[in-house]
Amino acid sequence: MARLRRSRMTWAFVVLAAALSAALISAFSRAQQGQREELTVSGNCARCHVSSTLEWGISKHSTVTESKDGRLPNCVGCHGVSRNHVVDEQNTFKPDRVAHGEDIAKLCVECHPKGCKNAPDLLNCQNCHHIHALVNPKLDANTIQERAKALDALVEATKGHLTDGQKYVKAEQWEPARIEYAAALASNPGSVEAETGLKMVSRRLKPDIAGFKIVDAQFDPQSGLPREIVMNDTGIDMLLVPAGSFDMGSDTRAGAKPVHTVTLAPFYLAKYEMSQAEWKSLMTTNPSYYQGAKYPQADKFPVEQVSWDDCQAMVAAVNKLIPGGGARLPTEAEWEYAARAGSTDPFDASKALANGWLRDNSQVVERAAATRAAAQDVEALKITASDLYAPHPVGTSKPNAWGLYDMAGNVSQWCSSLAQPYPYDVNDGRESPSAPGLRVLRGPNFADMVEDADPAARHSDRPTRKIRWNGVRLAFTPPEPQGLPPVTTAPTTRP
């Protein structure tokens, strides 16, 4: 009997291997919408677990869209949401549930309480059924092949529409490209390339963003968004931070472990820290410490002595000027991603002073000697030393690789996020604006050491706290493409 089971399983894998290329689309198909939503919650499991996803995709389990208890037979249903596992590229966190041996059958009987009519043993379902593919031990090879052929046809249709869409994009024929990407998405509702392409060309057809003017008419080829925009009423200059993934955190810094992968949608971030002049234009008052006769350039200095609560009030004031809103503080994941600017190199303290203002280059020379002379002892010097350093006008250091200024030092910048342990998860409550707790600040200030300019460095403070080292940088969520008619026709000529 054991030999027969092994023979059946061996033949099952031969049949399965022949169908894997076609089964790929099944694993991602949004035709099974309920399955897609469940898989999306847990992340893209197929990114690492390709074979298991393909095996699951060819099974009947991939077609199940309803269950009595809401738990579907897919990655999430069997292994749990496993959010920490999904975002942790170094595999520090295991899935929520990993069944072995007889525990596998315990999962099976939750939906199949009567077991198999041909094998009443409820403790070893996996002896006949592969744990992911669940291939019928009777080996209905014809059914499997028919399913594979149908999926292959969808794959080919999707490929054709995507190829034509890309040709239209190259020719900057945005409406025909939109039609082709829409057709590709209809063929395979799980195609990320089709979904991304459709959104991109839709934005190119209607590139304007209400409340902003576009600078230099340069657009991101991935998202279709303008690379630089300026807010009409405030003059705040914002740069597009492109979509992407990065390894967040540091294995050498306390509070920044473990390193884990975070994926972000495109967003805008202010090119500069908010200045005192910009804050005054929005809020009518200036809370900054560094102003007055001693600081003739104060209007160009970054605003400081603002609390997280103050920044929320400022954001509300900005959103009154933008149709549809969208202004906000950046999340700490967004801030770190933007500060890294695409670099995967280890932090190099020797280069930090070129891109920011820190203790080593922010000393107020004319006051330093007098302060030291007046200090009677070390403790007195500590009390007065904070006046030895001052911020600089925004945008006077060198920008980083993405054109953002003062990410490596001037004032620390409030983020929207609560100070919670890693891995970072945007959906775990840390981005709730009303939740109590400390809020994250990112970036060093002008009195910090060079080592504090590491983009992974984290610190936090009470949301009501106002101190002279804390400022703000505005973020903005671009609106979804809108105002275009539905796609109803196909191009009359090929590209």
C-alpha positions as CSV (number, residue, x, y, z in Angstrom):
1,M,0.0,0.0,0.0
2,A,2.8,2.4,0.9
3,R,4.5,1.7,-2.5
4,L,1.2,2.3,-4.3
5,R,0.8,5.6,-2.5
6,R,4.4,6.7,-3.4
7,S,3.7,5.7,-7.0
8,R,0.6,7.8,-7.1
9,M,2.4,10.8,-5.6
10,T,5.2,10.4,-8.1
11,W,2.8,10.4,-11.1
12,A,1.0,13.3,-9.5
13,F,4.1,15.5,-9.5
14,V,4.9,14.6,-13.1
15,V,1.4,15.8,-14.1
16,L,1.7,18.8,-11.9
17,A,5.1,19.8,-13.3
18,A,3.7,19.8,-16.8
19,A,1.0,22.2,-15.8
20,L,3.0,24.6,-13.6
21,S,3.7,27.3,-16.2
22,A,-0.1,27.6,-16.8
23,A,-0.9,27.3,-13.2
24,L,1.0,30.5,-12.4
25,I,-1.8,32.7,-13.4
26,S,-4.3,30.7,-11.3
27,A,-2.3,31.5,-8.2
28,F,-2.7,35.2,-8.9
29,S,-6.1,35.3,-10.6
30,R,-8.5,37.9,-9.4
31,A,-11.3,35.9,-10.9
32,Q,-11.3,34.2,-7.5
33,Q,-11.7,37.6,-5.8
34,G,-12.1,36.2,-2.3
35,Q,-8.9,34.3,-2.6
36,R,-7.1,37.3,-3.9
37,E,-8.1,39.5,-1.0
38,E,-7.0,36.9,1.5
39,L,-3.6,36.5,-0.2
40,T,-3.2,40.3,-0.4
41,V,-3.7,40.5,3.4
42,S,-0.8,38.2,4.0
43,G,1.5,39.7,1.4
44,N,2.8,38.2,-1.9
45,C,3.5,34.6,-0.7
46,A,4.6,33.6,-4.2
47,R,7.5,36.0,-4.0
48,C,9.4,33.4,-1.9
49,H,7.2,30.3,-1.9
50,V,6.8,29.9,-5.7
51,S,6.4,26.1,-5.8
52,S,3.9,26.0,-3.0
53,T,1.8,28.8,-4.6
54,L,1.8,27.0,-8.0
55,E,0.8,23.8,-6.4
56,W,-2.0,25.5,-4.6
57,G,-3.0,27.3,-7.8
58,I,-3.7,24.0,-9.6
59,S,-5.8,22.5,-6.8
60,K,-9.5,22.9,-6.4
61,H,-8.8,24.9,-3.2
62,S,-7.9,27.8,-5.4
63,T,-11.4,28.0,-6.7
64,V,-13.1,28.2,-3.3
65,T,-14.5,31.7,-2.6
66,E,-16.9,31.1,0.3
67,S,-16.7,29.3,3.6
68,K,-19.0,29.0,6.5
69,D,-16.6,30.5,9.0
70,G,-14.9,33.0,6.6
71,R,-11.7,31.0,6.6
72,L,-10.7,30.1,3.0
73,P,-8.3,27.2,2.0
74,N,-5.4,29.4,1.0
75,C,-2.2,30.7,2.6
76,V,-3.9,32.8,5.2
77,G,-6.5,30.2,6.0
78,C,-3.9,27.5,6.8
79,H,-0.9,29.6,8.0
80,G,-2.6,32.7,9.4
81,V,-2.0,36.3,8.3
82,S,1.7,36.0,9.4
83,R,2.3,39.7,8.9
84,N,5.7,39.7,10.6
85,H,6.8,36.7,8.5
86,V,5.7,38.5,5.3
87,V,7.8,41.6,5.9
88,D,10.8,40.0,7.4
89,E,13.2,39.1,4.6
90,Q,15.7,37.5,7.0
91,N,13.1,35.0,8.2
92,T,13.4,35.9,11.9
93,F,9.6,35.5,12.2
94,K,7.9,32.2,11.3
95,P,4.3,31.9,9.9
96,D,1.6,32.0,12.6
97,R,0.8,28.4,12.0
98,V,3.0,25.6,10.5
99,A,1.4,22.2,10.7
100,H,3.4,19.0,10.7
101,G,2.5,15.3,10.7
102,E,-0.9,14.6,12.1
103,D,-1.6,18.3,12.6
104,I,-2.0,18.7,8.9
105,A,-5.0,16.4,9.0
106,K,-6.5,18.5,11.8
107,L,-6.6,21.4,9.4
108,C,-8.3,19.3,6.7
109,V,-11.1,18.0,9.0
110,E,-12.1,21.6,9.8
111,C,-13.7,21.7,6.4
112,H,-14.0,17.9,5.7
113,P,-15.2,16.6,9.0
114,K,-16.3,13.3,7.5
115,G,-12.9,12.6,6.0
116,C,-12.5,10.6,2.8
117,K,-15.1,8.0,1.9
118,N,-12.4,5.7,0.5
119,A,-10.0,6.2,3.4
120,P,-11.6,6.6,6.8
121,D,-8.3,7.4,8.5
122,L,-8.6,11.1,9.5
123,L,-5.0,11.4,10.9
124,N,-3.0,11.1,7.7
125,C,-4.8,12.9,4.8
126,Q,-1.4,13.9,3.5
127,N,-0.5,10.2,2.7
128,C,-2.7,10.5,-0.4
129,H,-3.0,14.2,-0.9
130,H,-0.1,16.5,-1.4
131,I,-0.3,19.2,1.3
132,H,-0.5,22.1,-1.1
133,A,-1.5,20.7,-4.5
134,L,-4.0,18.3,-2.9
135,V,-3.9,16.3,-6.2
136,N,-6.7,13.8,-6.4
137,P,-5.2,10.3,-5.7
138,K,-7.3,9.0,-8.6
139,L,-5.1,11.2,-10.8
140,D,-7.7,12.8,-13.1
141,A,-4.9,13.9,-15.4
142,N,-7.3,15.0,-18.2
143,T,-9.1,17.5,-15.9
144,I,-5.7,18.9,-14.8
145,Q,-4.5,19.3,-18.4
146,E,-7.8,21.0,-19.5
147,R,-7.4,23.5,-16.7
148,A,-3.8,24.1,-17.6
149,K,-4.8,24.7,-21.3
150,A,-7.4,27.2,-20.3
151,L,-4.9,29.0,-18.1
152,D,-2.3,29.0,-20.8
153,A,-4.8,30.7,-23.1
154,L,-5.3,33.5,-20.6
155,V,-1.6,33.9,-20.1
156,E,-1.1,34.3,-23.9
157,A,-3.9,36.9,-24.1
158,T,-2.5,38.9,-21.3
159,K,1.0,38.8,-22.8
160,G,-0.3,40.1,-26.1
161,H,-2.2,43.0,-24.5
162,L,0.8,43.9,-22.3
163,T,3.2,43.9,-25.2
164,D,0.9,46.2,-27.3
165,G,0.4,48.4,-24.3
166,Q,4.1,48.8,-23.8
167,K,4.5,49.7,-27.5
168,Y,1.9,52.4,-27.3
169,V,3.6,53.8,-24.1
170,K,6.9,54.0,-26.0
171,A,5.1,56.0,-28.7
172,E,3.4,58.1,-26.0
173,Q,-0.1,57.1,-27.3
174,W,-1.7,57.1,-23.9
175,E,-5.4,56.3,-24.8
176,P,-4.6,53.2,-26.9
177,A,-2.2,52.1,-24.2
178,R,-5.0,52.5,-21.7
179,I,-7.2,50.3,-23.7
180,E,-4.6,47.5,-24.0
181,Y,-3.8,47.6,-20.3
182,A,-7.5,47.4,-19.5
183,A,-7.8,44.4,-21.8
184,A,-4.8,42.7,-20.1
185,L,-6.3,43.3,-16.7
186,A,-9.6,41.8,-17.9
187,S,-7.7,38.7,-19.2
188,N,-5.8,38.3,-15.9
189,P,-7.2,40.4,-13.1
190,G,-4.2,39.4,-11.0
191,S,-1.7,41.0,-13.3
192,V,0.3,43.6,-11.3
193,E,1.9,44.8,-14.6
194,A,-1.5,45.4,-16.2
195,E,-2.8,47.2,-13.1
196,T,0.2,49.4,-12.7
197,G,0.3,50.2,-16.4
198,L,-3.3,51.1,-16.5
199,K,-2.9,53.5,-13.6
200,M,0.2,55.1,-15.2
201,V,-1.3,55.8,-18.6
202,S,-4.5,57.1,-17.0
203,R,-2.4,59.6,-15.1
204,R,-0.5,60.6,-18.2
205,L,-3.9,61.3,-19.9
206,K,-4.9,63.6,-17.0
207,P,-1.6,64.6,-15.3
208,D,-2.8,67.7,-13.3
209,I,-3.1,67.5,-9.5
210,A,-5.7,69.8,-8.0
211,G,-4.0,72.5,-5.8
212,F,-0.6,72.1,-7.4
213,K,1.3,73.2,-10.5
214,I,3.7,70.8,-12.3
215,V,7.4,71.8,-12.5
216,D,9.3,71.1,-15.7
217,A,6.8,68.5,-17.1
218,Q,8.9,65.5,-16.1
219,F,7.0,62.3,-15.2
220,D,7.9,59.1,-13.4
221,P,7.7,56.3,-16.0
222,Q,6.4,53.8,-13.4
223,S,3.5,55.7,-11.8
224,G,2.9,58.5,-14.4
225,L,3.1,61.1,-11.7
226,P,4.9,64.4,-12.2
227,R,8.3,64.3,-10.5
228,E,8.0,67.8,-8.9
229,I,5.0,69.9,-7.9
230,V,4.5,73.1,-6.1
231,M,1.5,73.9,-3.9
232,N,-0.4,76.9,-5.4
233,D,-1.2,78.7,-2.2
234,T,1.9,78.1,-0.1
235,G,4.7,77.6,-2.6
236,I,5.8,74.4,-0.8
237,D,7.9,72.4,-3.3
238,M,7.4,68.7,-3.2
239,L,9.3,65.8,-4.9
240,L,7.9,62.5,-5.9
241,V,9.3,59.5,-4.0
242,P,8.9,56.6,-6.3
243,A,7.2,53.3,-5.4
244,G,9.6,50.6,-4.2
245,S,10.8,48.2,-1.5
246,F,13.7,48.7,0.9
247,D,15.3,47.0,3.9
248,M,14.2,49.1,6.9
249,G,16.1,49.2,10.1
250,S,19.6,48.3,11.2
251,D,21.1,45.2,12.9
252,T,23.6,47.4,14.7
253,R,21.3,50.1,16.2
254,A,19.2,49.6,19.3
255,G,15.5,49.9,18.6
256,A,16.0,49.4,14.9
257,K,16.0,45.6,14.7
258,P,15.3,43.4,12.9
259,V,16.0,44.6,9.4
260,H,12.9,43.9,7.4
261,T,11.5,44.7,3.9
262,V,8.9,47.3,3.5
263,T,7.1,48.1,0.2
264,L,5.7,51.6,-0.4
265,A,3.4,53.2,-2.9
266,P,4.6,56.5,-4.5
267,F,4.1,59.6,-2.4
268,Y,5.3,63.2,-2.4
269,L,7.7,64.6,0.2
270,A,8.6,68.3,0.7
271,K,11.9,69.2,-0.9
272,Y,12.8,71.2,2.2
273,E,11.9,71.2,5.9
274,M,9.1,73.6,6.6
275,S,10.5,77.1,7.1
276,Q,9.5,79.6,9.7
277,A,8.0,81.8,6.9
278,E,5.9,78.9,5.6
279,W,4.6,78.1,9.1
280,K,3.7,81.7,9.7
281,S,1.8,81.9,6.5
282,L,-0.3,78.9,7.5
283,M,-0.7,79.4,11.3
284,T,-0.1,83.2,11.7
285,T,2.3,82.6,14.6
286,N,5.9,81.6,14.8
287,P,6.8,79.3,17.8
288,S,10.5,79.1,16.9
289,Y,13.3,79.7,19.4
290,Y,15.8,80.8,16.7
291,Q,14.3,84.1,15.5
292,G,14.7,87.8,16.2
293,A,17.6,90.2,15.8
294,K,20.2,87.6,16.4
295,Y,19.0,85.5,13.5
296,P,18.4,87.8,10.5
297,Q,17.8,84.8,8.2
298,A,15.2,83.3,10.6
299,D,12.4,83.2,8.0
300,K,14.5,80.8,6.0
301,F,15.4,78.7,9.1
302,P,13.3,75.5,9.7
303,V,10.4,76.1,12.0
304,E,11.1,74.4,15.4
305,Q,9.6,74.2,18.9
306,V,6.5,72.6,17.3
307,S,4.8,69.6,18.8
308,W,3.3,66.6,16.9
309,D,-0.1,68.1,17.9
310,D,0.9,71.4,16.4
311,C,1.9,69.7,13.2
312,Q,-1.5,68.0,13.0
313,A,-3.1,71.4,13.2
314,M,-0.8,72.7,10.4
315,V,-1.7,69.7,8.2
316,A,-5.4,70.5,8.7
317,A,-4.7,74.1,7.6
318,V,-2.9,72.9,4.5
319,N,-5.7,70.5,3.5
320,K,-8.1,73.3,3.5
321,L,-6.1,74.7,0.6
322,I,-6.0,71.4,-1.4
323,P,-9.1,70.1,-3.1
324,G,-9.5,66.6,-1.8
325,G,-6.8,67.0,0.9
326,G,-4.0,64.5,0.9
327,A,-1.4,66.5,3.0
328,R,0.0,64.7,6.0
329,L,3.1,63.8,7.9
330,P,5.3,61.1,6.4
331,T,5.2,57.6,8.1
332,E,8.6,56.7,9.5
333,A,8.9,54.0,6.8
334,E,8.4,56.6,4.2
335,W,10.9,59.0,5.9
336,E,13.6,56.3,6.1
337,Y,13.0,55.2,2.5
338,A,13.3,58.8,1.2
339,A,16.4,59.4,3.4
340,R,18.2,56.3,2.0
341,A,17.3,57.6,-1.6
342,G,17.7,54.2,-3.2
343,S,21.1,53.4,-1.6
344,T,21.8,50.0,0.0
345,D,25.3,50.9,1.2
346,P,26.0,50.8,4.9
347,F,25.9,54.2,6.6
348,D,29.1,56.2,6.2
349,A,29.5,58.9,8.8
350,S,32.3,60.5,6.9
351,K,29.9,61.6,4.2
352,A,27.0,62.8,6.4
353,L,28.3,66.4,6.8
354,A,27.9,67.1,3.1
355,N,24.1,66.5,3.3
356,G,23.2,68.0,6.6
357,W,23.9,70.3,9.5
358,L,25.2,68.6,12.6
359,R,27.3,69.5,15.7
360,D,30.5,69.5,13.7
361,N,29.4,72.2,11.3
362,S,26.7,74.1,13.1
363,Q,28.6,75.9,15.8
364,V,27.9,79.6,16.3
365,V,31.5,80.7,16.4
366,E,31.0,84.2,17.7
367,R,29.2,83.0,20.8
368,A,31.3,79.9,21.4
369,A,34.3,81.7,23.0
370,A,32.1,83.9,25.2
371,T,30.0,81.1,26.4
372,R,33.0,79.0,27.4
373,A,34.6,81.9,29.2
374,A,31.4,82.6,31.2
375,A,31.0,78.9,32.2
376,Q,32.4,78.4,35.7
377,D,32.4,74.6,35.6
378,V,31.5,71.6,33.4
379,E,27.9,71.6,34.6
380,A,27.4,75.2,33.8
381,L,28.9,74.7,30.4
382,K,26.4,71.9,29.7
383,I,23.5,74.2,30.5
384,T,24.7,77.0,28.2
385,A,26.1,74.7,25.5
386,S,22.8,74.5,23.6
387,D,23.2,78.0,22.5
388,L,26.5,77.1,20.8
389,Y,24.7,75.6,17.9
390,A,21.9,76.8,15.6
391,P,20.0,75.6,12.6
392,H,20.8,76.8,9.0
393,P,18.5,78.1,6.3
394,V,16.7,75.2,4.7
395,G,18.2,73.9,1.5
396,T,21.7,75.2,2.0
397,S,23.3,71.7,2.4
398,K,23.7,69.3,-0.5
399,P,20.6,67.3,-1.4
400,N,20.5,63.6,-1.3
401,A,20.3,61.4,-4.5
402,W,16.6,62.1,-4.8
403,G,16.9,65.8,-4.4
404,L,15.7,66.1,-0.8
405,Y,17.5,68.6,1.4
406,D,18.5,68.3,5.1
407,M,17.5,64.7,5.6
408,A,20.9,64.2,7.3
409,G,20.6,67.1,9.8
410,N,19.2,70.5,10.6
411,V,16.1,69.8,12.7
412,S,14.5,66.5,13.6
413,Q,11.2,65.9,11.8
414,W,8.0,64.6,13.2
415,C,6.5,61.5,11.5
416,S,2.9,60.3,11.8
417,S,3.9,56.9,13.4
418,L,3.6,55.8,16.9
419,A,6.9,54.5,18.4
420,Q,6.3,50.8,18.3
421,P,8.7,47.8,17.9
422,Y,9.7,46.5,14.5
423,P,8.7,45.0,12.0
424,Y,7.0,48.1,10.7
425,D,3.4,47.4,9.7
426,V,1.2,50.2,8.4
427,N,-1.9,48.2,9.4
428,D,-1.1,47.4,13.1
429,G,-2.4,50.6,14.6
430,R,0.8,52.6,14.7
431,E,-0.5,55.0,12.1
432,S,-3.7,55.8,14.0
433,P,-3.9,59.6,14.5
434,S,-5.9,59.2,17.7
435,A,-4.0,56.4,19.5
436,P,-2.1,57.5,22.6
437,G,1.7,57.1,22.9
438,L,5.0,58.5,21.9
439,R,5.4,59.7,18.3
440,V,8.4,59.1,16.1
441,L,10.9,61.7,15.1
442,R,13.4,61.0,12.3
443,G,16.6,62.7,11.3
444,P,19.3,64.3,13.5
445,N,19.3,67.9,14.5
446,F,22.0,70.6,14.3
447,A,23.4,69.7,17.7
448,D,23.6,65.9,17.1
449,M,26.7,63.9,16.5
450,V,27.5,62.7,13.0
451,E,26.7,59.1,13.9
452,D,23.1,60.1,14.5
453,A,22.7,60.8,10.8
454,D,22.2,57.1,10.1
455,P,18.8,56.9,8.2
456,A,17.9,53.9,10.4
457,A,18.2,55.9,13.7
458,R,14.9,56.2,15.6
459,H,13.8,58.4,18.5
460,S,10.5,59.6,19.8
461,D,8.9,62.1,22.1
462,R,5.6,63.0,23.6
463,P,3.2,64.4,21.0
464,T,2.7,67.6,23.1
465,R,6.4,68.3,23.5
466,K,7.8,71.5,22.0
467,I,11.6,71.8,21.9
468,R,14.0,73.8,19.7
469,W,15.4,70.8,17.8
470,N,12.1,69.4,16.5
471,G,10.5,70.5,13.2
472,V,8.5,69.1,10.4
473,R,8.5,68.1,6.7
474,L,5.2,67.8,4.8
475,A,4.1,64.7,2.8
476,F,1.3,64.3,0.3
477,T,-0.6,61.3,-1.0
478,P,-1.3,61.7,-4.8
479,P,-4.9,61.2,-5.8
480,E,-6.0,58.2,-7.8
481,P,-6.5,58.8,-11.6
482,Q,-10.1,60.0,-12.2
483,G,-12.3,61.8,-14.7
484,L,-11.6,59.4,-17.6
485,P,-14.5,57.5,-19.4
486,P,-14.7,53.7,-19.1
487,V,-12.6,51.7,-21.6
488,T,-15.1,50.3,-24.1
489,T,-13.3,49.9,-27.4
490,A,-10.1,48.3,-28.7
491,P,-7.5,50.2,-30.8
492,T,-8.2,50.1,-34.5
493,T,-4.6,49.9,-35.5
494,R,-1.7,48.0,-33.9
495,P,1.3,49.9,-32.6
